Amino acid sequence: MRKIVLALFLFPFIGFAQTRNVLSVQRVFPKVDKVAEFEKALANHAQKFHSGTWKWRVYQVESGPDFGGFMIIEGPNTWDEFDHRGDLGADHMGDWNKSIAPFIIQQGSSDYLAFNEQLSNVALTDYSKWISINHIFYNPGYASATEDIVVLLKKIWINEKEAVAVYNANSSGEPQYAIVTRYKQGLKEKDAGTMLLRGNMKDRFIKANGADGYTDFLEQYRKAISKQWSELLSFREDLSSK
């Protein structure tokens, strides 16, 4: 009886337990003539100030509108951990301002991305060296419709054994899904022959979802999605936390 009472007492706390599924993502852009100095300073900063739950994973942007930039990822953490992180300290901020800031330009961005386990078909921390990110922005009032679109896309990823992680932007500008394809076997997965075997989008959709619904899928996509863009990134282990 005492165990039952204890379990009932703890239930509210269990119900409010948070999951470590939130990433803090910052993009910075080094000056074109200071890349070597920037990379050295960034690596030193990561080793000195970012470990444990606040360790860094750093990616280099290899294509797209942010080419030349670096994506710094902290997490995954809970919102509560972000809330109680507190002051980063004078030493931390001093090192950033003196060692890194002089080598970067003003352009940059900072976002929070929440991992969506239901829409993904790969574990949050099952990383790879090469990734591509498809940023899908949707119109107001179309959040549910866009999720339905991603559910159909997930069936294609599963059918073709692609490793895809899906994130929702949270309090970070325009509403979007960040769909991250992880190339577990490297960029050979993007080889023209491999893509040819998968077929065009219509064939891939029908194979995974059936013949019915493709026309409706396209129509819903046109209505829901306001814009999208994609990019290729590579993991920089030498710049990341050890």
Buried (B, 14 or more C-beta within 10 A) or exposed (E): EEEEEEEEEEEEEEEEEEEBBBBBBBBBBBEEEBEEBBBBBBBBBBBEBBEEEBBBBBBBBBEBEBEEBBBBBBBBBBBEBBEEEEEEEEEBEEBBEEBBBEBBEEEEBEBBBBBBBEBBBBEBEEBBBBBBBBBBBBBEEBBEBBBBBBEBBBBBBEBBEBBBBBBBBEEBEEBBBBBBBBBBEEEEBEEEEEEEEBEEEEEBBBBBBEEEEBEEBEEBBEBBBBEBEBBBBBBBEEBBBE
